[in-house]
């Protein structure tokens, strides 16, 4: 089993970006341009390495390899995006890798690309790239090319050596468990060994509601691979497990005019097998709350007024400051109630909310995370 933190370190130490490895400071697939560039790199790496894995490391400064991290990205439906836009799509996995020096809410993103051995191309137009385009790696660049020669396999031995040097061992596992338990000791830190092989650590602030137990500020990590499987600073989570499975049900708090309730968002089941493999299955449980259209029109227009003032630098009233906390969530609710233009307003608000305060920006990111899950499902 590969220790993904070690793998990233070996990739970063292996010269610069090349035909089997790329690094990015960040990616943003919530916008068409970001989607297009991400798909281009996936296509190019898959075509340039038809017989071995390729990788993209996200959260690294390009010039000096300084690990700065990115937000935890929990979109298990990223393969849906790949399948929708690429012909002969590779298998793509996005994983969140914690590093000790990063803040709790920051990780390094690791994208693993497993090719099918067939030529990958764009299925349809996106941004400035045309359907049918084929990309390959040219040094550290992903370039469009005419496919008229056979691609030689020149990286398999190098990639195999990097992956072999990143294999996990007992020492790495024990160190990972101790590090997690010490770091999360104030949040009910626990661990469990599954199938005598997998070590799962988790923590969260515990809350009892009648006969049910919920957790907030949840952190769940598979120590063998140094992969963070789940992280949430805002939502409530229920956890149930036995000797074979670990199940997480995530809830989100949504509502209007100071009345809100928790809705089930997503169920994640980690199933551990006897053959030293595990599977993660996710199922969207979310059913959007429906509200009176007249009330929503009023709130939507109020949001637009606040956004206009933010863009123009006009001081908000005290009441508008209170409404600003709910701006992202109410735009989301409007969109879920078929106010289709609300999604554009939600995206448009991002830089102004970020400039206003970190707390308001975190609420915006939470709404965008819910939106991403709903859209790709």
C-alpha positions as a LaTeX table, in Angstrom:
\begin{tabular}{lrrr}
\hline
Residue & $x$ (\AA) & $y$ (\AA) & $z$ (\AA) \\
\hline
Unk1 & 0.00 & 0.00 & 0.00 \\
Unk2 & 1.36 & 3.38 & $-1.01$ \\
Unk3 & 1.86 & 6.08 & 1.60 \\
Unk4 & 0.57 & 9.08 & $-0.36$ \\
Unk5 & 2.49 & 11.63 & 1.69 \\
Unk6 & 5.74 & 9.84 & 0.85 \\
Unk7 & 4.66 & 9.58 & $-2.78$ \\
Unk8 & 4.17 & 13.35 & $-2.99$ \\
Unk9 & 7.58 & 13.96 & $-1.44$ \\
Unk10 & 9.22 & 11.65 & $-3.98$ \\
Unk11 & 7.37 & 13.30 & $-6.87$ \\
Unk12 & 8.41 & 16.77 & $-5.73$ \\
Unk13 & 12.04 & 15.66 & $-5.44$ \\
Unk14 & 12.01 & 14.10 & $-8.91$ \\
Unk15 & 13.26 & 17.02 & $-10.98$ \\
Unk16 & 10.56 & 19.26 & $-12.42$ \\
Unk17 & 7.20 & 18.59 & $-13.99$ \\
Unk18 & 7.41 & 16.12 & $-16.85$ \\
Unk19 & 5.34 & 13.73 & $-18.91$ \\
Unk20 & 4.08 & 11.72 & $-15.90$ \\
Unk21 & 3.78 & 14.41 & $-13.24$ \\
Unk22 & 2.41 & 17.93 & $-12.95$ \\
Unk23 & 2.04 & 20.32 & $-10.03$ \\
Unk24 & $-0.36$ & 23.17 & $-9.48$ \\
Unk25 & $-0.78$ & 25.90 & $-6.90$ \\
Unk26 & $-4.54$ & 25.35 & $-7.10$ \\
Unk27 & $-7.32$ & 24.28 & $-9.43$ \\
Unk28 & $-10.90$ & 25.51 & $-9.61$ \\
Unk29 & $-13.40$ & 23.37 & $-11.49$ \\
Unk30 & $-16.38$ & 25.47 & $-10.43$ \\
Unk31 & $-15.75$ & 27.66 & $-13.50$ \\
Unk32 & $-15.68$ & 26.69 & $-17.17$ \\
Unk33 & $-12.09$ & 27.83 & $-17.68$ \\
Unk34 & $-10.90$ & 25.85 & $-14.64$ \\
Unk35 & $-12.75$ & 22.73 & $-15.80$ \\
Unk36 & $-11.26$ & 23.04 & $-19.30$ \\
Unk37 & $-7.68$ & 23.40 & $-18.07$ \\
Unk38 & $-8.07$ & 20.50 & $-15.64$ \\
Unk39 & $-9.49$ & 18.26 & $-18.38$ \\
Unk40 & $-6.65$ & 19.28 & $-20.71$ \\
Unk41 & $-4.02$ & 18.18 & $-18.19$ \\
Unk42 & $-5.84$ & 14.90 & $-17.48$ \\
Unk43 & $-6.05$ & 14.19 & $-21.22$ \\
Unk44 & $-2.38$ & 15.05 & $-21.83$ \\
Unk45 & $-1.01$ & 12.97 & $-18.95$ \\
Unk46 & $-3.19$ & 10.00 & $-19.85$ \\
Unk47 & $-2.03$ & 10.06 & $-23.48$ \\
Unk48 & 1.63 & 10.59 & $-22.61$ \\
Unk49 & 1.65 & 7.63 & $-20.21$ \\
Unk50 & $-0.52$ & 4.89 & $-21.71$ \\
Unk51 & 0.95 & 2.12 & $-19.53$ \\
Unk52 & 1.53 & 3.67 & $-16.09$ \\
Unk53 & 0.03 & 6.09 & $-13.59$ \\
Unk54 & 0.42 & 9.84 & $-13.86$ \\
Unk55 & $-0.01$ & 12.36 & $-11.06$ \\
Unk56 & $-0.99$ & 15.96 & $-10.43$ \\
Unk57 & 0.03 & 17.47 & $-7.08$ \\
Unk58 & $-2.08$ & 20.46 & $-6.02$ \\
Unk59 & $-1.11$ & 22.98 & $-3.36$ \\
Unk60 & 2.57 & 23.47 & $-4.25$ \\
Unk61 & 4.41 & 26.63 & $-5.28$ \\
Unk62 & 5.83 & 26.17 & $-8.76$ \\
Unk63 & 9.15 & 27.91 & $-8.24$ \\
Unk64 & 10.45 & 26.35 & $-5.02$ \\
Unk65 & 8.15 & 23.33 & $-4.37$ \\
Unk66 & 6.95 & 24.97 & $-1.13$ \\
Unk67 & 3.91 & 23.05 & 0.13 \\
Unk68 & 1.19 & 25.63 & 0.88 \\
Unk69 & $-1.85$ & 23.34 & 0.67 \\
Unk70 & $-5.39$ & 23.86 & $-0.61$ \\
Unk71 & $-8.89$ & 23.48 & 0.82 \\
Unk72 & $-10.14$ & 19.97 & 1.49 \\
Unk73 & $-11.91$ & 18.83 & $-1.69$ \\
Unk74 & $-14.50$ & 16.11 & $-1.10$ \\
Unk75 & $-16.11$ & 15.71 & $-4.50$ \\
Unk76 & $-16.35$ & 11.98 & $-5.11$ \\
Unk77 & $-18.15$ & 12.69 & $-8.41$ \\
Unk78 & $-15.09$ & 14.07 & $-10.22$ \\
Unk79 & $-15.06$ & 10.94 & $-12.39$ \\
Unk80 & $-18.49$ & 12.03 & $-13.68$ \\
Unk81 & $-16.89$ & 15.22 & $-15.03$ \\
Unk82 & $-14.09$ & 13.23 & $-16.68$ \\
Unk83 & $-16.56$ & 10.80 & $-18.28$ \\
Unk84 & $-18.78$ & 13.62 & $-19.54$ \\
Unk85 & $-16.03$ & 15.49 & $-21.39$ \\
Unk86 & $-13.43$ & 12.90 & $-22.42$ \\
Unk87 & $-13.53$ & 10.06 & $-24.91$ \\
Unk88 & $-11.75$ & 6.94 & $-23.58$ \\
Unk89 & $-11.55$ & 8.59 & $-20.16$ \\
Unk90 & $-8.87$ & 7.41 & $-17.70$ \\
Unk91 & $-9.74$ & 6.44 & $-14.13$ \\
Unk92 & $-9.13$ & 9.53 & $-12.04$ \\
Unk93 & $-8.92$ & 9.66 & $-8.25$ \\
Unk94 & $-8.64$ & 12.84 & $-6.17$ \\
Unk95 & $-7.28$ & 12.39 & $-2.64$ \\
Unk96 & $-6.62$ & 14.83 & 0.22 \\
Unk97 & $-3.22$ & 14.33 & 1.84 \\
Unk98 & $-2.57$ & 16.00 & 5.23 \\
Unk99 & 0.87 & 17.39 & 6.04 \\
Unk100 & 1.88 & 18.13 & 9.66 \\
Unk101 & 2.89 & 21.75 & 9.06 \\
Unk102 & $-0.36$ & 22.75 & 7.33 \\
Unk103 & $-3.41$ & 24.22 & 9.15 \\
Unk104 & $-6.23$ & 21.81 & 9.96 \\
Unk105 & $-8.34$ & 22.88 & 6.99 \\
Unk106 & $-5.51$ & 22.60 & 4.44 \\
Unk107 & $-4.23$ & 19.54 & 2.60 \\
Unk108 & $-2.29$ & 18.68 & $-0.52$ \\
Unk109 & $-4.46$ & 17.44 & $-3.37$ \\
Unk110 & $-3.22$ & 14.34 & $-5.18$ \\
Unk111 & $-4.79$ & 13.40 & $-8.52$ \\
Unk112 & $-3.94$ & 9.90 & $-9.74$ \\
Unk113 & $-4.59$ & 9.19 & $-13.43$ \\
Unk114 & $-4.85$ & 5.55 & $-14.53$ \\
Unk115 & $-5.02$ & 5.32 & $-18.35$ \\
Unk116 & $-7.01$ & 2.75 & $-20.30$ \\
Unk117 & $-4.34$ & 2.36 & $-22.97$ \\
Unk118 & $-6.55$ & 4.08 & $-25.54$ \\
Unk119 & $-6.19$ & 7.57 & $-26.98$ \\
Unk120 & $-8.05$ & 10.12 & $-24.86$ \\
Unk121 & $-9.60$ & 13.21 & $-26.46$ \\
Unk122 & $-12.12$ & 15.92 & $-25.69$ \\
Unk123 & $-15.65$ & 14.68 & $-26.34$ \\
Unk124 & $-17.16$ & 18.16 & $-26.81$ \\
Unk125 & $-16.29$ & 21.84 & $-26.78$ \\
Unk126 & $-15.38$ & 23.49 & $-23.49$ \\
Unk127 & $-14.04$ & 27.02 & $-23.05$ \\
Unk128 & $-11.57$ & 27.60 & $-25.92$ \\
Unk129 & $-10.86$ & 23.91 & $-26.57$ \\
Unk130 & $-12.71$ & 22.11 & $-29.34$ \\
Unk131 & $-14.33$ & 18.70 & $-29.22$ \\
Unk132 & $-12.01$ & 16.10 & $-30.73$ \\
Unk133 & $-8.84$ & 17.84 & $-29.48$ \\
Unk134 & $-6.02$ & 15.56 & $-28.34$ \\
Unk135 & $-3.40$ & 16.71 & $-25.82$ \\
Unk136 & 0.04 & 15.38 & $-24.89$ \\
Unk137 & 2.74 & 16.46 & $-22.49$ \\
Unk138 & 5.62 & 18.39 & $-24.03$ \\
Unk139 & 8.08 & 18.71 & $-21.16$ \\
Unk140 & 6.09 & 20.47 & $-18.43$ \\
Unk141 & 3.39 & 21.72 & $-20.82$ \\
Unk142 & 0.12 & 20.12 & $-21.95$ \\
Unk143 & $-0.09$ & 20.78 & $-25.68$ \\
Unk144 & $-2.55$ & 19.93 & $-28.46$ \\
Unk145 & $-1.00$ & 17.63 & $-31.08$ \\
Unk146 & $-1.91$ & 15.62 & $-34.12$ \\
Unk147 & $-1.75$ & 11.95 & $-33.22$ \\
Unk148 & 0.33 & 10.48 & $-36.03$ \\
Unk149 & 3.02 & 8.51 & $-34.22$ \\
Unk150 & 3.10 & 5.74 & $-31.69$ \\
Unk151 & 3.71 & 6.97 & $-28.16$ \\
Unk152 & 6.65 & 5.20 & $-26.58$ \\
Unk153 & 6.50 & 3.99 & $-23.01$ \\
Unk154 & 9.47 & 5.75 & $-21.40$ \\
Unk155 & 8.21 & 6.29 & $-17.85$ \\
Unk156 & 7.07 & 2.92 & $-16.49$ \\
Unk157 & 10.35 & 2.10 & $-14.77$ \\
Unk158 & 10.67 & 5.58 & $-13.28$ \\
Unk159 & 7.08 & 5.62 & $-12.00$ \\
Unk160 & 7.40 & 2.09 & $-10.62$ \\
Unk161 & 10.56 & 3.10 & $-8.71$ \\
Unk162 & 8.86 & 6.18 & $-7.23$ \\
Unk163 & 5.82 & 4.17 & $-6.17$ \\
Unk164 & 7.97 & 1.36 & $-4.68$ \\
Unk165 & 9.92 & 3.88 & $-2.61$ \\
Unk166 & 6.62 & 5.26 & $-1.27$ \\
Unk167 & 5.35 & 1.94 & 0.11 \\
Unk168 & 3.99 & 2.14 & 3.65 \\
Unk169 & 5.49 & 0.25 & 6.61 \\
Unk170 & 4.71 & $-0.34$ & 10.30 \\
Unk171 & 6.84 & 2.60 & 11.45 \\
Unk172 & 4.98 & 5.07 & 9.20 \\
Unk173 & 1.64 & 3.67 & 10.36 \\
Unk174 & 2.45 & 3.91 & 14.06 \\
Unk175 & 3.87 & 7.40 & 13.69 \\
Unk176 & 0.72 & 8.41 & 11.83 \\
Unk177 & $-1.56$ & 7.07 & 14.59 \\
Unk178 & 0.41 & 8.79 & 17.37 \\
Unk179 & 0.50 & 12.07 & 15.44 \\
Unk180 & $-3.26$ & 11.99 & 14.88 \\
Unk181 & $-4.15$ & 11.05 & 18.46 \\
Unk182 & $-1.92$ & 13.79 & 19.89 \\
Unk183 & $-3.10$ & 16.45 & 17.46 \\
Unk184 & $-6.81$ & 15.65 & 17.93 \\
Unk185 & $-6.82$ & 14.72 & 21.62 \\
Unk186 & $-9.25$ & 17.56 & 22.41 \\
Unk187 & $-11.78$ & 16.25 & 19.88 \\
Unk188 & $-12.52$ & 12.74 & 21.11 \\
Unk189 & $-9.80$ & 11.11 & 18.96 \\
Unk190 & $-10.24$ & 7.38 & 18.31 \\
Unk191 & $-8.80$ & 4.67 & 16.10 \\
Unk192 & $-9.83$ & 1.23 & 14.88 \\
Unk193 & $-8.02$ & $-1.54$ & 13.01 \\
Unk194 & $-10.02$ & $-3.15$ & 10.21 \\
Unk195 & $-9.19$ & $-6.60$ & 8.80 \\
Unk196 & $-5.92$ & $-6.61$ & 10.80 \\
Unk197 & $-4.47$ & $-4.28$ & 8.20 \\
Unk198 & $-6.21$ & $-0.92$ & 7.86 \\
Unk199 & $-5.92$ & 1.71 & 10.58 \\
Unk200 & $-8.62$ & 4.38 & 10.57 \\
Unk201 & $-8.42$ & 7.39 & 12.90 \\
Unk202 & $-11.23$ & 9.85 & 13.48 \\
Unk203 & $-12.16$ & 12.71 & 15.80 \\
Unk204 & $-14.96$ & 15.20 & 16.37 \\
Unk205 & $-16.85$ & 17.21 & 18.93 \\
Unk206 & $-19.49$ & 14.86 & 20.30 \\
Unk207 & $-23.11$ & 15.90 & 20.76 \\
Unk208 & $-25.99$ & 13.74 & 22.01 \\
Unk209 & $-29.47$ & 14.46 & 20.62 \\
Unk210 & $-31.99$ & 12.15 & 22.28 \\
Unk211 & $-30.78$ & 8.65 & 21.38 \\
Unk212 & $-28.49$ & 9.75 & 18.55 \\
Unk213 & $-24.86$ & 10.88 & 18.61 \\
Unk214 & $-23.55$ & 13.49 & 16.20 \\
Unk215 & $-20.11$ & 14.98 & 15.65 \\
Unk216 & $-18.89$ & 18.34 & 14.37 \\
Unk217 & $-15.36$ & 19.39 & 13.35 \\
Unk218 & $-14.92$ & 15.85 & 12.08 \\
Unk219 & $-11.57$ & 14.60 & 10.78 \\
Unk220 & $-11.24$ & 11.05 & 9.41 \\
Unk221 & $-7.94$ & 9.67 & 8.10 \\
Unk222 & $-6.80$ & 6.35 & 6.67 \\
Unk223 & $-3.38$ & 6.17 & 8.28 \\
Unk224 & $-1.94$ & 3.43 & 6.06 \\
Unk225 & $-2.10$ & 5.73 & 3.05 \\
Unk226 & $-1.91$ & 9.08 & 4.90 \\
Unk227 & $-5.16$ & 10.09 & 3.20 \\
Unk228 & $-7.75$ & 12.36 & 4.79 \\
Unk229 & $-11.08$ & 10.79 & 3.88 \\
Unk230 & $-13.36$ & 13.39 & 5.44 \\
Unk231 & $-13.11$ & 16.83 & 7.00 \\
Unk232 & $-15.87$ & 19.21 & 8.02 \\
Unk233 & $-15.70$ & 22.29 & 10.21 \\
Unk234 & $-19.38$ & 23.24 & 10.00 \\
Unk235 & $-21.68$ & 20.26 & 9.45 \\
Unk236 & $-23.05$ & 17.60 & 11.75 \\
Unk237 & $-22.02$ & 14.01 & 11.06 \\
Unk238 & $-23.24$ & 10.65 & 12.33 \\
Unk239 & $-20.77$ & 7.75 & 12.47 \\
Unk240 & $-21.58$ & 4.03 & 12.60 \\
Unk241 & $-19.10$ & 1.19 & 12.17 \\
Unk242 & $-18.60$ & $-2.54$ & 12.62 \\
Unk243 & $-15.71$ & $-4.88$ & 11.81 \\
Unk244 & $-16.11$ & $-4.47$ & 8.05 \\
Unk245 & $-17.56$ & $-1.02$ & 7.40 \\
Unk246 & $-17.30$ & 2.60 & 8.50 \\
Unk247 & $-20.34$ & 4.71 & 7.60 \\
Unk248 & $-20.61$ & 8.50 & 7.66 \\
Unk249 & $-23.83$ & 10.44 & 7.10 \\
Unk250 & $-23.31$ & 14.16 & 6.65 \\
Unk251 & $-25.99$ & 16.75 & 7.46 \\
Unk252 & $-26.20$ & 20.40 & 6.34 \\
Unk253 & $-28.05$ & 23.20 & 8.08 \\
Unk254 & $-30.25$ & 25.24 & 5.72 \\
Unk255 & $-33.17$ & 27.59 & 6.14 \\
Unk256 & $-34.63$ & 31.07 & 5.77 \\
Unk257 & $-35.36$ & 33.99 & 8.09 \\
Unk258 & $-33.74$ & 32.56 & 11.22 \\
Unk259 & $-35.53$ & 29.22 & 10.89 \\
Unk260 & $-33.42$ & 26.30 & 9.75 \\
Unk261 & $-33.14$ & 22.54 & 10.04 \\
Unk262 & $-30.64$ & 19.81 & 9.26 \\
Unk263 & $-30.94$ & 17.90 & 6.00 \\
Unk264 & $-29.10$ & 14.73 & 5.07 \\
Unk265 & $-26.51$ & 15.57 & 2.42 \\
Unk266 & $-24.45$ & 12.48 & 1.66 \\
Unk267 & $-23.73$ & 8.98 & 2.90 \\
Unk268 & $-20.22$ & 7.58 & 2.64 \\
Unk269 & $-19.46$ & 3.92 & 3.33 \\
Unk270 & $-15.87$ & 2.68 & 3.55 \\
Unk271 & $-15.86$ & $-1.09$ & 3.14 \\
Unk272 & $-12.73$ & $-3.04$ & 4.02 \\
Unk273 & $-12.04$ & $-6.33$ & 2.24 \\
Unk274 & $-10.06$ & $-9.41$ & 3.32 \\
Unk275 & $-7.70$ & $-9.06$ & 0.36 \\
Unk276 & $-6.08$ & $-5.83$ & 1.68 \\
Unk277 & $-8.32$ & $-3.60$ & $-0.45$ \\
Unk278 & $-11.02$ & $-1.13$ & 0.46 \\
Unk279 & $-13.84$ & 0.59 & $-1.41$ \\
Unk280 & $-15.49$ & 3.93 & $-0.78$ \\
Unk281 & $-19.10$ & 4.30 & $-1.91$ \\
Unk282 & $-20.94$ & 7.60 & $-1.70$ \\
Unk283 & $-24.63$ & 8.25 & $-2.17$ \\
Unk284 & $-26.28$ & 11.64 & $-2.32$ \\
Unk285 & $-29.20$ & 11.79 & 0.12 \\
Unk286 & $-30.02$ & 15.46 & $-0.28$ \\
Unk287 & $-33.56$ & 16.54 & $-1.08$ \\
Unk288 & $-33.61$ & 20.33 & $-1.55$ \\
Unk289 & $-35.94$ & 22.20 & 0.82 \\
Unk290 & $-38.78$ & 23.97 & $-0.98$ \\
Unk291 & $-40.00$ & 27.43 & 0.04 \\
Unk292 & $-42.69$ & 29.92 & $-0.94$ \\
Unk293 & $-41.71$ & 31.64 & $-4.19$ \\
Unk294 & $-42.83$ & 35.11 & $-3.03$ \\
Unk295 & $-40.58$ & 34.86 & 0.01 \\
Unk296 & $-37.70$ & 33.69 & $-2.15$ \\
Unk297 & $-38.14$ & 36.58 & $-4.61$ \\
Unk298 & $-37.90$ & 39.02 & $-1.72$ \\
Unk299 & $-34.76$ & 37.37 & $-0.34$ \\
Unk300 & $-33.21$ & 37.05 & $-3.80$ \\
Unk301 & $-33.68$ & 40.77 & $-4.46$ \\
Unk302 & $-32.30$ & 41.63 & $-1.02$ \\
Unk303 & $-29.22$ & 39.52 & $-1.78$ \\
Unk304 & $-28.75$ & 41.31 & $-5.09$ \\
Unk305 & $-28.88$ & 44.70 & $-3.34$ \\
Unk306 & $-26.25$ & 43.59 & $-0.82$ \\
Unk307 & $-24.02$ & 42.21 & $-3.58$ \\
Unk308 & $-24.35$ & 45.49 & $-5.51$ \\
Unk309 & $-23.27$ & 47.45 & $-2.43$ \\
Unk310 & $-20.27$ & 45.16 & $-1.89$ \\
Unk311 & $-19.18$ & 45.61 & $-5.50$ \\
Unk312 & $-19.51$ & 49.41 & $-5.26$ \\
Unk313 & $-17.87$ & 49.65 & $-1.82$ \\
Unk314 & $-21.04$ & 51.08 & $-0.21$ \\
Unk315 & $-21.33$ & 50.58 & 3.55 \\
Unk316 & $-23.93$ & 48.02 & 4.58 \\
Unk317 & $-26.57$ & 48.72 & 7.22 \\
Unk318 & $-26.59$ & 46.65 & 10.42 \\
Unk319 & $-29.50$ & 44.62 & 9.11 \\
Unk320 & $-27.69$ & 44.01 & 5.80 \\
Unk321 & $-24.60$ & 42.87 & 7.70 \\
Unk322 & $-26.76$ & 40.22 & 9.38 \\
Unk323 & $-28.26$ & 39.20 & 6.02 \\
Unk324 & $-24.75$ & 38.95 & 4.57 \\
Unk325 & $-24.06$ & 35.91 & 6.76 \\
Unk326 & $-26.88$ & 34.08 & 4.99 \\
Unk327 & $-26.24$ & 35.44 & 1.50 \\
Unk328 & $-24.47$ & 32.38 & 0.11 \\
Unk329 & $-26.86$ & 29.88 & 1.69 \\
Unk330 & $-29.94$ & 31.77 & 0.50 \\
Unk331 & $-28.57$ & 32.10 & $-3.04$ \\
Unk332 & $-28.07$ & 28.32 & $-2.90$ \\
Unk333 & $-31.64$ & 27.77 & $-1.70$ \\
Unk334 & $-32.93$ & 30.03 & $-4.48$ \\
Unk335 & $-31.03$ & 28.00 & $-7.06$ \\
Unk336 & $-32.36$ & 24.74 & $-5.62$ \\
Unk337 & $-35.87$ & 26.24 & $-5.97$ \\
Unk338 & $-35.32$ & 26.84 & $-9.71$ \\
Unk339 & $-34.00$ & 30.41 & $-9.58$ \\
Unk340 & $-31.45$ & 29.41 & $-12.22$ \\
Unk341 & $-29.65$ & 32.76 & $-12.32$ \\
Unk342 & $-28.87$ & 32.50 & $-8.59$ \\
Unk343 & $-25.90$ & 30.22 & $-9.32$ \\
Unk344 & $-24.25$ & 33.02 & $-11.33$ \\
Unk345 & $-24.82$ & 35.46 & $-8.47$ \\
Unk346 & $-23.34$ & 32.96 & $-6.02$ \\
Unk347 & $-20.17$ & 32.67 & $-8.11$ \\
Unk348 & $-20.05$ & 36.42 & $-8.75$ \\
Unk349 & $-20.10$ & 37.10 & $-5.00$ \\
Unk350 & $-16.99$ & 35.06 & $-4.24$ \\
Unk351 & $-14.24$ & 37.75 & $-4.42$ \\
Unk352 & $-16.32$ & 40.31 & $-2.53$ \\
Unk353 & $-17.19$ & 37.90 & 0.28 \\
Unk354 & $-13.56$ & 36.83 & 0.49 \\
Unk355 & $-12.47$ & 40.44 & 0.81 \\
Unk356 & $-15.13$ & 41.16 & 3.46 \\
Unk357 & $-14.11$ & 38.58 & 6.08 \\
Unk358 & $-12.80$ & 35.04 & 6.41 \\
Unk359 & $-15.92$ & 33.92 & 8.29 \\
Unk360 & $-18.26$ & 35.07 & 5.50 \\
Unk361 & $-15.96$ & 33.49 & 2.90 \\
Unk362 & $-15.98$ & 30.14 & 4.73 \\
Unk363 & $-19.79$ & 30.16 & 4.61 \\
Unk364 & $-19.59$ & 30.81 & 0.86 \\
Unk365 & $-17.21$ & 27.89 & 0.35 \\
Unk366 & $-19.60$ & 25.63 & 2.24 \\
Unk367 & $-22.48$ & 26.60 & $-0.05$ \\
Unk368 & $-20.31$ & 26.01 & $-3.13$ \\
Unk369 & $-19.33$ & 22.58 & $-1.79$ \\
Unk370 & $-22.98$ & 21.58 & $-1.41$ \\
Unk371 & $-23.75$ & 22.93 & $-4.88$ \\
Unk372 & $-20.89$ & 20.94 & $-6.43$ \\
Unk373 & $-22.12$ & 17.71 & $-4.88$ \\
Unk374 & $-25.68$ & 18.28 & $-6.05$ \\
Unk375 & $-24.73$ & 19.29 & $-9.62$ \\
Unk376 & $-22.42$ & 16.36 & $-10.37$ \\
Unk377 & $-24.88$ & 13.87 & $-8.93$ \\
\hline
\end{tabular}
